[in-house]
Amino acid sequence: MAMAYGVRREILVAVAVGLAALGCGGSPRSEPNLEEVSANFDLADVRPFLSRVSAVLDSGFGEAEVDRLVSHIGQQAVDSEQTYEFAVTFDRRRGTLRVVAFMDDVGAPDMAFYAPPTLAARIDSLLRGYLQERGK
């Protein structure tokens, strides 16, 4: 299944729940000015893409978090949605990286990344490059 790519930028006002099992931090909070970058992935593409996201962050979303997130997403039931939240540092600025994974079909999660504008733009660039490399 090929990845479908779509970018929708919007101010996020909704509150998302962080998962303690991922070490994502304390209470849920609302953070304005988060922008969305989203795509449909084959499960095999989740780890390689998340590793690229991890590589551009200063802290808060390393390979250990990538491993746990991939494991959690891989165990999601079809038609389930989970929100994962990480306190990250990007370009020496602190912010939130929120990942929403909806298991649209077996092994095919729809993933949305919510981040501050500069990080969202970087994730968007990473996603475009990843898709281009894969011919999708």
Secondary structure, 3 states (H helix, E strand, C coil): CCCCEECCCCCCCCCECCCHHHCCCCCCECCCCCEEEEEECCHHHHHHHHHHHHHHCCECCCHHHHHHHHHHHHCCCCCCEEEEEEEEEECCEEEEEEEEEEEEECCEEEEEEEECHHHHHHHHHHHHHHHHHHCC
